[in-house]
Amino acid sequence: MDSINFPKTVCGGTLREPSKYPSAVYGNEIVYFCTRSCLREFEKNPEGFISGEIEHPLEDDDLEENNV
């Protein structure tokens, strides 16, 4: 089994090519999002989004291929 650690999205997806996904800095770390819709919700309330208090948007108009 491959021992490479790929970055994960905030919602838990594994990213083989993180540069293709929206990202932001949170707590001195880069966090990744599966869609721009998720990033926009995160920007409105980062703590609530990270803690799971805010549901991830259901729109997938800009969904990238997810390598989960």
Biopython code that builds the backbone (N, CA, C, O; Angstrom):
import numpy as np
from Bio.PDB.StructureBuilder import StructureBuilder

atoms = [
    (1, "MET", "N", (0.839, -1.183, 0.000)),
    (1, "MET", "CA", (0.000, 0.000, 0.000)),
    (1, "MET", "C", (0.883, 1.244, 0.000)),
    (1, "MET", "O", (1.952, 1.259, 0.610)),
    (2, "ASP", "N", (0.436, 2.259, -0.673)),
    (2, "ASP", "CA", (1.178, 3.502, -0.813)),
    (2, "ASP", "C", (1.184, 4.258, 0.516)),
    (2, "ASP", "O", (0.135, 4.415, 1.141)),
    (3, "SER", "N", (2.339, 4.720, 0.947)),
    (3, "SER", "CA", (2.440, 5.414, 2.234)),
    (3, "SER", "C", (2.423, 6.935, 2.091)),
    (3, "SER", "O", (2.638, 7.645, 3.073)),
    (4, "ILE", "N", (2.170, 7.445, 0.884)),
    (4, "ILE", "CA", (2.117, 8.894, 0.676)),
    (4, "ILE", "C", (0.879, 9.448, 1.368)),
    (4, "ILE", "O", (-0.208, 8.883, 1.252)),
    (5, "ASN", "N", (1.045, 10.553, 2.087)),
    (5, "ASN", "CA", (-0.080, 11.208, 2.746)),
    (5, "ASN", "C", (-0.573, 12.351, 1.875)),
    (5, "ASN", "O", (0.089, 13.383, 1.764)),
    (6, "PHE", "N", (-1.733, 12.171, 1.256)),
    (6, "PHE", "CA", (-2.327, 13.205, 0.431)),
    (6, "PHE", "C", (-3.129, 14.150, 1.319)),
    (6, "PHE", "O", (-3.722, 13.711, 2.304)),
    (7, "PRO", "N", (-3.158, 15.443, 0.986)),
    (7, "PRO", "CA", (-3.984, 16.386, 1.750)),
    (7, "PRO", "C", (-5.450, 15.988, 1.655)),
    (7, "PRO", "O", (-5.866, 15.311, 0.715)),
    (8, "LYS", "N", (-6.220, 16.416, 2.639)),
    (8, "LYS", "CA", (-7.655, 16.145, 2.661)),
    (8, "LYS", "C", (-8.433, 17.438, 2.599)),
    (8, "LYS", "O", (-7.942, 18.493, 3.001)),
    (9, "THR", "N", (-9.663, 17.349, 2.087)),
    (9, "THR", "CA", (-10.548, 18.502, 2.118)),
    (9, "THR", "C", (-11.119, 18.620, 3.524)),
    (9, "THR", "O", (-11.023, 17.688, 4.322)),
    (10, "VAL", "N", (-11.710, 19.766, 3.820)),
    (10, "VAL", "CA", (-12.339, 19.976, 5.119)),
    (10, "VAL", "C", (-13.408, 18.911, 5.361)),
    (10, "VAL", "O", (-13.629, 18.499, 6.500)),
    (11, "CYS", "N", (-14.072, 18.465, 4.292)),
    (11, "CYS", "CA", (-15.119, 17.454, 4.454)),
    (11, "CYS", "C", (-14.590, 16.025, 4.360)),
    (11, "CYS", "O", (-15.376, 15.079, 4.338)),
    (12, "GLY", "N", (-13.269, 15.857, 4.305)),
    (12, "GLY", "CA", (-12.685, 14.526, 4.429)),
    (12, "GLY", "C", (-12.249, 13.835, 3.153)),
    (12, "GLY", "O", (-11.725, 12.723, 3.217)),
    (13, "GLY", "N", (-12.443, 14.450, 1.998)),
    (13, "GLY", "CA", (-12.000, 13.842, 0.752)),
    (13, "GLY", "C", (-10.482, 13.900, 0.609)),
    (13, "GLY", "O", (-9.846, 14.840, 1.086)),
    (14, "THR", "N", (-9.912, 12.911, -0.037)),
    (14, "THR", "CA", (-8.468, 12.872, -0.264)),
    (14, "THR", "C", (-8.138, 13.531, -1.597)),
    (14, "THR", "O", (-8.785, 13.256, -2.608)),
    (15, "LEU", "N", (-7.134, 14.399, -1.598)),
    (15, "LEU", "CA", (-6.753, 15.138, -2.806)),
    (15, "LEU", "C", (-5.410, 14.663, -3.336)),
    (15, "LEU", "O", (-4.395, 14.746, -2.645)),
    (16, "ARG", "N", (-5.410, 14.176, -4.544)),
    (16, "ARG", "CA", (-4.151, 13.789, -5.183)),
    (16, "ARG", "C", (-3.507, 14.982, -5.870)),
    (16, "ARG", "O", (-2.289, 15.014, -6.046)),
    (17, "GLU", "N", (-4.316, 15.966, -6.260)),
    (17, "GLU", "CA", (-3.813, 17.175, -6.907)),
    (17, "GLU", "C", (-4.438, 18.394, -6.226)),
    (17, "GLU", "O", (-5.363, 18.994, -6.773)),
    (18, "PRO", "N", (-3.952, 18.766, -5.052)),
    (18, "PRO", "CA", (-4.576, 19.850, -4.289)),
    (18, "PRO", "C", (-4.611, 21.189, -5.009)),
    (18, "PRO", "O", (-5.465, 22.022, -4.706)),
    (19, "SER", "N", (-3.711, 21.415, -5.945)),
    (19, "SER", "CA", (-3.693, 22.700, -6.649)),
    (19, "SER", "C", (-4.953, 22.913, -7.491)),
    (19, "SER", "O", (-5.218, 24.037, -7.917)),
    (20, "LYS", "N", (-5.724, 21.871, -7.736)),
    (20, "LYS", "CA", (-6.949, 21.974, -8.523)),
    (20, "LYS", "C", (-8.167, 22.332, -7.676)),
    (20, "LYS", "O", (-9.263, 22.492, -8.214)),
    (21, "TYR", "N", (-7.994, 22.460, -6.375)),
    (21, "TYR", "CA", (-9.109, 22.688, -5.470)),
    (21, "TYR", "C", (-8.995, 24.040, -4.784)),
    (21, "TYR", "O", (-7.891, 24.544, -4.576)),
    (22, "PRO", "N", (-10.146, 24.634, -4.428)),
    (22, "PRO", "CA", (-10.108, 25.890, -3.679)),
    (22, "PRO", "C", (-9.477, 25.657, -2.311)),
    (22, "PRO", "O", (-9.605, 24.580, -1.729)),
    (23, "SER", "N", (-8.793, 26.684, -1.806)),
    (23, "SER", "CA", (-8.142, 26.558, -0.507)),
    (23, "SER", "C", (-8.154, 27.895, 0.218)),
    (23, "SER", "O", (-8.425, 28.942, -0.369)),
    (24, "ALA", "N", (-7.853, 27.829, 1.511)),
    (24, "ALA", "CA", (-7.756, 29.029, 2.342)),
    (24, "ALA", "C", (-6.781, 28.710, 3.470)),
    (24, "ALA", "O", (-6.452, 27.550, 3.717)),
    (25, "VAL", "N", (-6.333, 29.750, 4.143)),
    (25, "VAL", "CA", (-5.465, 29.557, 5.307)),
    (25, "VAL", "C", (-6.335, 29.648, 6.551)),
    (25, "VAL", "O", (-7.118, 30.584, 6.711)),
    (26, "TYR", "N", (-6.188, 28.660, 7.428)),
    (26, "TYR", "CA", (-6.943, 28.624, 8.684)),
    (26, "TYR", "C", (-6.009, 28.070, 9.756)),
    (26, "TYR", "O", (-5.485, 26.965, 9.619)),
    (27, "GLY", "N", (-5.807, 28.833, 10.809)),
    (27, "GLY", "CA", (-4.912, 28.369, 11.883)),
    (27, "GLY", "C", (-3.508, 28.081, 11.398)),
    (27, "GLY", "O", (-2.907, 27.085, 11.800)),
    (28, "ASN", "N", (-2.977, 28.934, 10.542)),
    (28, "ASN", "CA", (-1.627, 28.782, 9.979)),
    (28, "ASN", "C", (-1.444, 27.529, 9.125)),
    (28, "ASN", "O", (-0.314, 27.106, 8.882)),
    (29, "GLU", "N", (-2.544, 26.937, 8.671)),
    (29, "GLU", "CA", (-2.485, 25.779, 7.791)),
    (29, "GLU", "C", (-3.336, 26.040, 6.561)),
    (29, "GLU", "O", (-4.299, 26.805, 6.610)),
    (30, "ILE", "N", (-2.979, 25.406, 5.470)),
    (30, "ILE", "CA", (-3.804, 25.486, 4.270)),
    (30, "ILE", "C", (-4.883, 24.420, 4.390)),
    (30, "ILE", "O", (-4.594, 23.247, 4.623)),
    (31, "VAL", "N", (-6.139, 24.849, 4.225)),
    (31, "VAL", "CA", (-7.252, 23.911, 4.223)),
    (31, "VAL", "C", (-7.863, 23.911, 2.825)),
    (31, "VAL", "O", (-7.915, 24.947, 2.161)),
    (32, "TYR", "N", (-8.324, 22.747, 2.385)),
    (32, "TYR", "CA", (-8.844, 22.579, 1.034)),
    (32, "TYR", "C", (-10.332, 22.289, 1.070)),
    (32, "TYR", "O", (-10.860, 21.769, 2.053)),
    (33, "PHE", "N", (-11.000, 22.636, -0.028)),
    (33, "PHE", "CA", (-12.442, 22.478, -0.145)),
    (33, "PHE", "C", (-12.764, 21.745, -1.431)),
    (33, "PHE", "O", (-12.063, 21.890, -2.433)),
    (34, "CYS", "N", (-13.842, 20.946, -1.398)),
    (34, "CYS", "CA", (-14.209, 20.179, -2.594)),
    (34, "CYS", "C", (-14.843, 21.069, -3.657)),
    (34, "CYS", "O", (-14.772, 20.751, -4.844)),
    (35, "THR", "N", (-15.466, 22.187, -3.253)),
    (35, "THR", "CA", (-16.094, 23.098, -4.212)),
    (35, "THR", "C", (-15.877, 24.547, -3.778)),
    (35, "THR", "O", (-15.542, 24.817, -2.624)),
    (36, "ARG", "N", (-16.069, 25.463, -4.709)),
    (36, "ARG", "CA", (-16.014, 26.885, -4.365)),
    (36, "ARG", "C", (-17.179, 27.264, -3.460)),
    (36, "ARG", "O", (-17.066, 28.191, -2.657)),
    (37, "SER", "N", (-18.301, 26.552, -3.584)),
    (37, "SER", "CA", (-19.444, 26.807, -2.702)),
    (37, "SER", "C", (-19.054, 26.568, -1.241)),
    (37, "SER", "O", (-19.425, 27.346, -0.363)),
    (38, "CYS", "N", (-18.322, 25.513, -0.988)),
    (38, "CYS", "CA", (-17.850, 25.234, 0.377)),
    (38, "CYS", "C", (-16.903, 26.337, 0.855)),
    (38, "CYS", "O", (-16.987, 26.782, 1.999)),
    (39, "LEU", "N", (-16.021, 26.765, -0.012)),
    (39, "LEU", "CA", (-15.090, 27.837, 0.340)),
    (39, "LEU", "C", (-15.856, 29.110, 0.705)),
    (39, "LEU", "O", (-15.523, 29.766, 1.691)),
    (40, "ARG", "N", (-16.880, 29.465, -0.081)),
    (40, "ARG", "CA", (-17.659, 30.676, 0.213)),
    (40, "ARG", "C", (-18.336, 30.580, 1.577)),
    (40, "ARG", "O", (-18.357, 31.559, 2.323)),
    (41, "GLU", "N", (-18.888, 29.413, 1.914)),
    (41, "GLU", "CA", (-19.520, 29.237, 3.227)),
    (41, "GLU", "C", (-18.477, 29.331, 4.342)),
    (41, "GLU", "O", (-18.740, 29.917, 5.392)),
    (42, "PHE", "N", (-17.309, 28.761, 4.117)),
    (42, "PHE", "CA", (-16.211, 28.839, 5.080)),
    (42, "PHE", "C", (-15.829, 30.294, 5.325)),
    (42, "PHE", "O", (-15.614, 30.695, 6.469)),
    (43, "GLU", "N", (-15.744, 31.084, 4.260)),
    (43, "GLU", "CA", (-15.332, 32.483, 4.390)),
    (43, "GLU", "C", (-16.326, 33.299, 5.214)),
    (43, "GLU", "O", (-15.939, 34.270, 5.863)),
    (44, "LYS", "N", (-17.597, 32.914, 5.194)),
    (44, "LYS", "CA", (-18.614, 33.611, 5.986)),
    (44, "LYS", "C", (-18.457, 33.340, 7.479)),
    (44, "LYS", "O", (-18.689, 34.227, 8.300)),
    (45, "ASN", "N", (-18.062, 32.107, 7.835)),
    (45, "ASN", "CA", (-17.951, 31.722, 9.243)),
    (45, "ASN", "C", (-16.961, 30.557, 9.358)),
    (45, "ASN", "O", (-17.377, 29.403, 9.461)),
    (46, "PRO", "N", (-15.658, 30.849, 9.342)),
    (46, "PRO", "CA", (-14.653, 29.778, 9.347)),
    (46, "PRO", "C", (-14.790, 28.804, 10.517)),
    (46, "PRO", "O", (-14.746, 27.590, 10.320)),
    (47, "GLU", "N", (-14.953, 29.322, 11.715)),
    (47, "GLU", "CA", (-15.022, 28.442, 12.884)),
    (47, "GLU", "C", (-16.239, 27.528, 12.825)),
    (47, "GLU", "O", (-16.145, 26.336, 13.117)),
    (48, "GLY", "N", (-17.376, 28.089, 12.446)),
    (48, "GLY", "CA", (-18.591, 27.293, 12.345)),
    (48, "GLY", "C", (-18.495, 26.223, 11.274)),
    (48, "GLY", "O", (-18.997, 25.112, 11.448)),
    (49, "PHE", "N", (-17.850, 26.559, 10.166)),
    (49, "PHE", "CA", (-17.710, 25.600, 9.073)),
    (49, "PHE", "C", (-16.782, 24.463, 9.474)),
    (49, "PHE", "O", (-17.102, 23.293, 9.265)),
    (50, "ILE", "N", (-15.640, 24.803, 10.045)),
    (50, "ILE", "CA", (-14.664, 23.784, 10.453)),
    (50, "ILE", "C", (-15.239, 22.870, 11.530)),
    (50, "ILE", "O", (-14.993, 21.664, 11.515)),
    (51, "SER", "N", (-16.003, 23.434, 12.465)),
    (51, "SER", "CA", (-16.546, 22.637, 13.571)),
    (51, "SER", "C", (-17.740, 21.789, 13.154)),
    (51, "SER", "O", (-18.180, 20.922, 13.909)),
    (52, "GLY", "N", (-18.269, 22.034, 11.955)),
    (52, "GLY", "CA", (-19.410, 21.260, 11.496)),
    (52, "GLY", "C", (-20.753, 21.874, 11.842)),
    (52, "GLY", "O", (-21.795, 21.282, 11.561)),
    (53, "GLU", "N", (-20.743, 23.056, 12.451)),
    (53, "GLU", "CA", (-22.000, 23.730, 12.786)),
    (53, "GLU", "C", (-22.731, 24.185, 11.535)),
    (53, "GLU", "O", (-23.957, 24.292, 11.541)),
    (54, "ILE", "N", (-22.000, 24.452, 10.468)),
    (54, "ILE", "CA", (-22.580, 24.890, 9.203)),
    (54, "ILE", "C", (-22.515, 23.729, 8.231)),
    (54, "ILE", "O", (-21.458, 23.136, 8.019)),
    (55, "GLU", "N", (-23.662, 23.411, 7.642)),
    (55, "GLU", "CA", (-23.696, 22.311, 6.683)),
    (55, "GLU", "C", (-22.989, 22.704, 5.394)),
    (55, "GLU", "O", (-22.998, 23.864, 4.984)),
    (56, "HIS", "N", (-22.389, 21.724, 4.782)),
    (56, "HIS", "CA", (-21.739, 21.959, 3.496)),
    (56, "HIS", "C", (-22.821, 22.171, 2.449)),
    (56, "HIS", "O", (-23.817, 21.447, 2.433)),
    (57, "PRO", "N", (-22.638, 23.153, 1.576)),
    (57, "PRO", "CA", (-23.643, 23.417, 0.542)),
    (57, "PRO", "C", (-23.819, 22.217, -0.382)),
    (57, "PRO", "O", (-22.880, 21.459, -0.625)),
    (58, "LEU", "N", (-25.028, 22.061, -0.886)),
    (58, "LEU", "CA", (-25.320, 20.933, -1.764)),
    (58, "LEU", "C", (-25.037, 21.227, -3.225)),
    (58, "LEU", "O", (-24.988, 20.306, -4.040)),
    (59, "GLU", "N", (-24.848, 22.507, -3.575)),
    (59, "GLU", "CA", (-24.554, 22.835, -4.966)),
    (59, "GLU", "C", (-23.243, 22.191, -5.387)),
    (59, "GLU", "O", (-22.266, 22.185, -4.638)),
    (60, "ASP", "N", (-23.240, 21.662, -6.571)),
    (60, "ASP", "CA", (-22.001, 21.076, -7.090)),
    (60, "ASP", "C", (-21.687, 21.634, -8.466)),
    (60, "ASP", "O", (-21.053, 20.968, -9.285)),
    (61, "ASP", "N", (-22.136, 22.870, -8.719)),
    (61, "ASP", "CA", (-21.928, 23.494, -10.016)),
    (61, "ASP", "C", (-20.461, 23.612, -10.387)),
    (61, "ASP", "O", (-20.116, 23.654, -11.568)),
    (62, "ASP", "N", (-19.608, 23.664, -9.393)),
    (62, "ASP", "CA", (-18.182, 23.804, -9.664)),
    (62, "ASP", "C", (-17.383, 22.683, -9.017)),
    (62, "ASP", "O", (-16.215, 22.865, -8.674)),
    (63, "LEU", "N", (-18.007, 21.528, -8.851)),
    (63, "LEU", "CA", (-17.359, 20.380, -8.226)),
    (63, "LEU", "C", (-16.206, 19.898, -9.089)),
    (63, "LEU", "O", (-16.367, 19.646, -10.284)),
    (64, "GLU", "N", (-15.055, 19.775, -8.474)),
    (64, "GLU", "CA", (-13.894, 19.212, -9.162)),
    (64, "GLU", "C", (-13.957, 17.689, -9.026)),
    (64, "GLU", "O", (-14.682, 17.171, -8.176)),
    (65, "GLU", "N", (-13.221, 16.990, -9.838)),
    (65, "GLU", "CA", (-13.144, 15.547, -9.691)),
    (65, "GLU", "C", (-12.562, 15.247, -8.326)),
    (65, "GLU", "O", (-11.470, 15.711, -8.000)),
    (66, "ASN", "N", (-13.283, 14.474, -7.524)),
    (66, "ASN", "CA", (-12.835, 14.170, -6.164)),
    (66, "ASN", "C", (-12.194, 12.800, -6.143)),
    (66, "ASN", "O", (-12.813, 11.814, -6.544)),
    (67, "ASN", "N", (-10.987, 12.733, -5.688)),
    (67, "ASN", "CA", (-10.222, 11.472, -5.665)),
    (67, "ASN", "C", (-10.369, 10.779, -4.326)),
    (67, "ASN", "O", (-9.372, 10.370, -3.730)),
    (68, "VAL", "N", (-11.586, 10.641, -3.844)),
    (68, "VAL", "CA", (-11.821, 10.002, -2.549)),
    (68, "VAL", "C", (-11.668, 8.515, -2.704)),
    (68, "VAL", "O", (-11.823, 7.774, -1.733)),
]
sb = StructureBuilder()
sb.init_structure("model")
sb.init_model(0)
sb.init_chain("A")
sb.init_seg("    ")
for serial, (resi, resn, name, xyz) in enumerate(atoms, 1):
    if name == "N":
        sb.init_residue(resn, " ", resi, " ")
    sb.init_atom(name, np.array(xyz, "f"), 0.0, 1.0, " ", f" {name:<3s}", serial, name[0])
structure = sb.get_structure()
